Amino acid sequence: MQKFDVVASVRGDEIRPTRAENAYSLLRAEILSGNLEPGEKLKLEDLQTAFAFSNTPLREALNRLAAEKLVIADGRRGFRVSPISAEDFADLTEFRLVLECSALEAAIERGGDDWEAEIVAAAYRLDVAEGRQGREKPAHRDVWTARHKNFHMSLLSGCGVPRLLKACSEMYDQAERYRRLSSKMRVKPRDARVEHENLARLAAARDPASIDLLREHISRTAENVATVLGG
C-alpha cells in the first residue's frame, strides 16, 4: 500500500500513524476486499460503531478515498462505495493498458541492475505466496494480494517517471475490486502463476515480448470480469 502525506504522531524517535491514516487504511482495505460492497452507503454513525473512529478521522479518510475514486461523495447525502460496472472496468482496463505498457517499455530501456534484481525478488516472493494459496487462509490471501501488487509495480519501477508510477499504482488499486470479483467467480481456468513467472523472466531479460505478455495478462482479467458482469 502506498505511503501517505498526512502528519503522523511522534513519540521519541517513533513515528506513529494518525487516526485519520489508520481509518483510511482500514476503510480502503474493507472496500478493496469487498467487505464494504459496491454502492453501499457509508453512514458515519455506522462506521463509528464498526471501526471505533470518531467523525473527524472518518471524514478525512472518506475524502481521501473519494479522491482515489473508491468512494463517491453524494453532497449532503454523505458517502457511498463507488459502484462497479462492465463499462467502468472496460474504461479502467484501457487506461491501465496504456499506462502500464508504456511504463514497462520505459523500464526496459532505462532500468538498471537493481530493477532487474527487484523483479526477480518480487517474483520469488509472489511465487512463495502463490504456493500457499490453496490453503485458503485469510492471512495467506492477504499476503498474496500485497505481493501481487508489489510484483506488478516492480515490473514498472524502472521507468524513471514518478508520476507515471503513481498513476499506475492508483489504477491498479481501482482494478483490485474487479480482480477479486473475477477470482471469486472465475469462468475460465487460468494459471496466473505461470503468467507471472513468464512476465518476470522476459522483463528481467529486457525482452520486448514482456510488454505483449503484460497486455495479455491484464486483458485476461478484463475478459473474465466482462463475462461475470454481463458486459
Residue pairs with C-beta under 8 A, 6 or more apart in sequence:
1 25
1 28
1 146
2 166
2 169
4 21
4 24
4 64
6 18
6 20
6 21
6 24
6 60
7 18
8 15
8 16
8 17
8 18
8 21
9 15
9 16
9 17
9 18
10 16
17 25
18 57
19 53
19 54
19 57
20 56
20 57
20 60
20 61
22 53
22 57
23 51
23 53
23 57
23 58
23 60
23 61
24 60
24 61
24 64
24 65
26 51
27 36
27 47
27 51
27 58
27 61
27 62
27 65
28 61
28 65
28 68
28 70
30 36
31 65
31 70
31 71
31 81
31 177
32 70
32 173
32 176
32 177
32 180
33 180
34 177
34 180
34 181
36 42
36 81
37 81
38 81
38 82
38 83
38 84
38 177
39 80
39 81
39 82
39 83
40 80
40 81
41 78
41 79
41 80
42 62
42 71
42 78
42 79
42 80
42 81
43 78
44 55
44 58
44 59
44 78
47 53
47 58
48 54
48 55
48 58
51 58
53 61
62 71
62 73
62 79
63 73
65 71
66 72
66 73
66 79
68 170
68 173
68 174
69 82
69 174
70 81
70 82
70 173
70 174
71 79
71 80
71 81
71 82
72 79
72 80
72 81
72 82
72 83
73 79
74 80
84 177
84 178
84 181
84 229
85 229
85 231
86 225
86 226
86 229
86 230
86 231
87 231
89 175
89 178
89 222
89 225
89 226
89 229
89 231
90 222
90 226
90 231
92 171
92 174
92 175
92 178
93 175
93 218
93 219
93 221
93 222
95 171
96 168
96 171
96 172
96 175
96 218
97 215
97 218
97 219
99 164
99 167
99 168
99 171
100 152
100 155
100 156
100 168
100 214
100 218
101 211
101 214
101 215
102 159
102 164
103 156
103 159
103 161
103 164
103 165
103 168
104 155
104 156
104 159
104 203
104 210
104 211
104 214
105 208
105 211
106 158
106 159
106 160
106 161
106 164
107 115
107 155
107 156
107 157
107 158
107 159
107 160
107 203
108 158
108 203
108 206
108 207
108 208
108 210
108 211
110 158
110 159
110 160
111 157
111 158
111 159
111 206
112 158
115 154
115 157
115 158
116 204
116 206
118 154
118 157
119 151
119 154
119 155
119 200
119 203
119 204
120 200
120 204
121 154
122 147
122 150
122 151
122 154
122 200
123 151
123 154
123 196
123 197
123 199
123 200
125 147
125 150
125 151
126 144
126 147
126 148
126 150
126 151
126 196
127 193
127 196
127 197
129 140
129 143
129 144
129 147
129 148
130 144
130 192
130 193
130 196
132 140
132 143
132 144
133 140
133 141
133 144
145 176
149 169
149 172
149 173
149 176
151 196
151 200
152 172
153 165
153 168
153 169
153 172
155 199
155 200
155 203
155 210
155 214
156 164
156 165
156 168
157 165
159 165
175 221
178 221
178 225
179 221
179 225
181 225
181 228
181 229
182 221
182 224
182 225
182 228
185 228
186 224
187 224
187 227
187 228
188 223
188 224
188 227
190 220
190 224
195 213
195 217
195 220
198 213
199 210
199 213
199 214
199 217
202 209
202 210
202 213
203 210
203 214
225 231
